[in-house]
């Protein structure tokens, strides 16, 4: 799994978009319209963008590759109306 962990304004999103394009992956994000606009501004095309909600509610088992923009926001979205997530861990090694 490829992880991009860096500060704001360092190009994480554009790198993730290139990864999605290279791997024919669906790009899961909070605001697909905004991300499509960013991709065009970066000169990147050919990516399918879906919202967190669409990913969860309309999951397609035939699609095998996904990337998730802002994983912590995605996790918060998942738990927003259910059980309360009070902590988690992340590992740096694969």
ABEGO torsion letter per residue (X at the ends): XBBBBBBBGAGAAAAAAAAAAAAGBBBBBABAAAAAAAAAAAGBBGBBBBBAAAAAAABBAABABBBBBGAAAAAAAAAAABBBBAEBBBBABX
